[in-house]
C-alpha cells in the first residue's frame, strides 16, 4: 500500500491567536482518522528560492480512503472554513512512491 500525504501551506496568517485556537482541534481530528504528522510548524530555513511560507504541515495517511473520510466530517469542514478566514492556506494531497 502506498502512503498518502496531506500537505498544508500557510503563506499569510492574519490572526495567529485564532489559528492557534483551532490548530489542536484540527490535529486531533487528523489523528483520529489515522493521520501522522511528519512536519508541523514554521519553516526555518530556505535552501533555494524565496520562502513565502509562514507555517506548514505534512501529514501521512495509510490510504486515500482515510483522507477522504476526514474531509467528509462536518466538524473538520467547519474548522477548515474557519482556518481559511484567518490564514491564506493552500492544501493538497499527494501519493507517495
Backbone as CSV, one residue per row, in Angstrom:
resi,resn,N_x,N_y,N_z,CA_x,CA_y,CA_z,C_x,C_y,C_z
1,UNK,0.837,-1.177,0.000,0.000,0.000,0.000,0.886,1.244,0.000
2,UNK,0.510,2.212,-0.810,1.270,3.455,-0.929,0.697,4.490,0.036
3,UNK,1.560,5.126,0.789,1.124,6.173,1.712,0.618,7.380,0.933
4,UNK,-0.234,8.147,1.582,-0.794,9.367,1.014,-0.418,10.510,1.944
5,UNK,-0.044,11.639,1.362,0.395,12.783,2.156,-0.535,13.968,1.934
6,UNK,-0.952,14.564,3.028,-1.778,15.771,3.027,-0.849,16.903,3.434
7,UNK,-0.650,17.858,2.531,0.294,18.951,2.755,-0.490,20.257,2.878
8,UNK,-0.223,20.999,3.954,-0.898,22.261,4.219,0.152,23.361,4.281
9,UNK,-0.038,24.425,3.507,0.918,25.527,3.444,0.204,26.840,3.742
10,UNK,0.699,27.590,4.709,0.159,28.912,5.027,1.149,29.965,4.558
11,UNK,0.699,30.835,3.634,1.587,31.893,3.161,1.372,33.199,3.920
12,UNK,0.220,33.344,4.541,-0.065,34.543,5.331,-1.035,34.164,6.442
13,UNK,-0.765,34.629,7.645,-1.632,34.364,8.792,-2.072,35.709,9.349
14,UNK,-3.365,36.009,9.234,-3.870,37.305,9.697,-4.229,37.300,11.176
15,UNK,-4.455,36.118,11.745,-4.858,36.014,13.150,-4.143,34.827,13.794
16,UNK,-2.889,35.004,14.220,-2.134,33.895,14.813,-2.818,33.273,16.030
17,UNK,-3.456,34.093,16.859,-4.138,33.560,18.035,-5.340,32.713,17.627
18,UNK,-6.058,33.175,16.612,-7.193,32.411,16.109,-6.755,31.078,15.532
19,UNK,-5.652,31.092,14.795,-5.121,29.855,14.236,-4.710,28.905,15.350
20,UNK,-4.048,29.427,16.362,-3.632,28.595,17.492,-4.841,27.979,18.188
21,UNK,-5.945,28.723,18.252,-7.123,28.236,18.967,-7.809,27.068,18.270
22,UNK,-7.646,26.918,16.952,-8.278,25.797,16.252,-7.292,24.714,15.836
23,UNK,-6.004,24.984,15.914,-4.994,24.030,15.436,-5.052,22.695,16.162
24,UNK,-5.212,22.721,17.479,-5.245,21.462,18.223,-6.470,20.629,17.867
25,UNK,-7.611,21.280,17.667,-8.823,20.550,17.280,-8.659,19.914,15.905
26,UNK,-8.072,20.661,14.974,-7.800,20.102,13.648,-6.858,18.911,13.750
27,UNK,-5.791,19.057,14.532,-4.809,17.980,14.685,-5.445,16.747,15.312
28,UNK,-6.318,16.938,16.295,-6.994,15.799,16.926,-7.843,15.038,15.915
29,UNK,-8.554,15.759,15.051,-9.372,15.106,14.028,-8.506,14.366,13.020
30,UNK,-7.404,14.985,12.627,-6.481,14.343,11.686,-5.973,13.030,12.281
31,UNK,-5.541,13.063,13.522,-5.025,11.849,14.182,-6.117,10.795,14.343
32,UNK,-7.339,11.225,14.651,-8.452,10.289,14.823,-8.772,9.544,13.530
33,UNK,-8.377,10.102,12.402,-8.603,9.454,11.109,-7.337,8.796,10.562
34,UNK,-6.380,8.554,11.440,-5.190,7.801,11.055,-4.024,8.633,10.572
35,UNK,-4.133,9.949,10.617,-3.044,10.805,10.153,-1.912,10.886,11.162
36,UNK,-0.691,10.942,10.647,0.514,11.087,11.475,1.273,12.311,10.979
37,UNK,1.434,13.276,11.870,2.161,14.490,11.493,3.642,14.172,11.333
38,UNK,4.195,14.500,10.169,5.631,14.373,9.922,6.306,15.725,10.097
39,UNK,5.580,16.787,9.758,6.071,18.163,9.889,4.887,18.997,10.357
40,UNK,5.124,19.864,11.340,4.064,20.778,11.782,4.721,21.970,12.454
41,UNK,4.665,23.107,11.794,5.247,24.293,12.401,5.740,25.275,11.365
42,UNK,6.614,26.121,11.814,7.130,27.185,10.964,8.397,26.742,10.245
43,UNK,8.464,26.981,8.923,9.712,26.700,8.214,10.826,27.560,8.795
44,UNK,11.999,27.006,8.863,13.083,27.744,9.494,14.153,28.212,8.529
45,UNK,14.302,27.548,7.392,15.413,27.920,6.520,15.146,27.499,5.080
46,UNK,15.188,28.454,4.169,15.052,28.157,2.747,16.412,27.738,2.201
47,UNK,16.419,26.740,1.336,17.662,26.269,0.714,17.701,26.581,-0.773
48,UNK,16.751,27.353,-1.231,16.711,27.745,-2.628,15.451,28.541,-2.885
49,UNK,15.556,29.560,-3.676,14.396,30.392,-3.962,13.952,31.189,-2.751
50,UNK,12.785,31.772,-2.880,12.236,32.555,-1.785,11.201,31.725,-1.052
51,UNK,11.236,31.787,0.244,10.296,31.034,1.060,9.225,31.986,1.569
52,UNK,8.041,31.916,0.970,6.953,32.811,1.354,6.019,32.153,2.360
53,UNK,6.442,31.070,2.959,5.589,30.344,3.895,5.763,30.836,5.316
54,UNK,4.661,30.873,6.030,4.686,31.212,7.450,4.622,29.945,8.296
55,UNK,3.949,28.928,7.773,3.739,27.699,8.538,3.415,26.583,7.550
56,UNK,3.746,25.353,7.923,3.395,24.229,7.068,3.202,22.970,7.892
57,UNK,2.488,22.028,7.302,2.310,20.719,7.923,2.310,19.675,6.824
58,UNK,2.861,18.515,7.138,2.815,17.355,6.257,2.294,16.208,7.108
59,UNK,1.191,15.611,6.661,0.545,14.537,7.403,0.525,13.290,6.532
60,UNK,0.945,12.176,7.096,0.959,10.901,6.376,-0.266,10.078,6.757
61,UNK,-0.911,9.500,5.750,-2.026,8.578,5.936,-1.684,7.272,5.237
62,UNK,-2.281,6.189,5.695,-2.044,4.891,5.066,-2.783,4.738,3.744
63,UNK,-3.876,5.490,3.572,-4.666,5.318,2.353,-5.432,6.590,1.998
64,UNK,-5.831,6.666,0.753,-6.664,7.772,0.295,-8.024,7.716,0.986
65,UNK,-8.497,6.519,1.314,-9.784,6.375,1.997,-9.780,7.093,3.342
66,UNK,-8.660,7.053,4.057,-8.574,7.759,5.338,-8.691,9.267,5.136
67,UNK,-8.003,9.788,4.145,-8.058,11.228,3.866,-9.471,11.620,3.441
68,UNK,-10.062,10.831,2.569,-11.414,11.110,2.092,-12.402,11.124,3.249
69,UNK,-12.286,10.170,4.162,-13.179,10.117,5.326,-13.033,11.369,6.178
70,UNK,-11.816,11.827,6.371,-11.574,13.037,7.153,-12.276,14.239,6.526
71,UNK,-12.176,14.380,5.214,-12.761,15.526,4.523,-14.286,15.472,4.477
72,UNK,-14.874,14.354,4.893,-16.331,14.231,4.932,-16.905,14.502,6.320
73,UNK,-16.056,14.758,7.303,-16.511,15.046,8.668,-16.928,16.514,8.742
74,UNK,-18.181,16.750,9.101,-18.700,18.122,9.134,-17.873,19.035,10.021
75,UNK,-17.464,18.550,11.187,-16.679,19.381,12.110,-15.337,19.761,11.495
76,UNK,-14.724,18.851,10.728,-13.454,19.147,10.071,-13.663,20.207,8.990
77,UNK,-14.718,20.052,8.215,-15.032,21.026,7.165,-15.250,22.408,7.783
78,UNK,-15.972,22.460,8.889,-16.225,23.741,9.558,-14.931,24.380,10.070
79,UNK,-14.064,23.580,10.680,-12.788,24.119,11.162,-11.913,24.603,10.010
80,UNK,-11.919,23.893,8.890,-11.146,24.339,7.723,-11.686,25.662,7.192
81,UNK,-13.002,25.832,7.234,-13.592,27.104,6.803,-13.159,28.234,7.733
82,UNK,-13.147,27.975,9.044,-12.661,28.975,9.998,-11.208,29.320,9.699
83,UNK,-10.415,28.288,9.428,-8.985,28.475,9.148,-8.785,29.346,7.913
84,UNK,-9.635,29.159,6.923,-9.489,29.926,5.677,-9.743,31.419,5.883
85,UNK,-10.458,31.769,6.942,-10.715,33.182,7.229,-9.567,33.845,7.986
86,UNK,-8.672,33.043,8.561,-7.586,33.622,9.363,-6.198,33.333,8.796
87,UNK,-6.148,32.535,7.728,-4.856,32.233,7.105,-5.062,31.985,5.617
88,UNK,-4.118,32.467,4.813,-4.117,32.199,3.378,-3.459,30.838,3.211
89,UNK,-4.288,29.824,2.995,-3.829,28.441,3.050,-3.986,27.743,1.710
90,UNK,-2.980,26.961,1.346,-3.065,26.041,0.217,-2.911,24.638,0.786
91,UNK,-3.649,23.708,0.236,-3.558,22.333,0.718,-3.690,21.391,-0.472
92,UNK,-2.979,20.293,-0.405,-3.086,19.304,-1.468,-2.768,17.927,-0.925
93,UNK,-3.160,16.932,-1.701,-2.927,15.535,-1.345,-2.068,14.930,-2.442
94,UNK,-1.071,14.178,-2.039,-0.172,13.542,-3.000,0.129,12.127,-2.523
95,UNK,0.178,11.189,-3.467,0.529,9.813,-3.126,2.037,9.667,-3.068
96,UNK,2.489,8.841,-2.144,3.917,8.559,-2.024,4.380,7.612,-3.121
97,UNK,5.653,7.306,-3.101,6.212,6.394,-4.106,6.580,5.080,-3.473
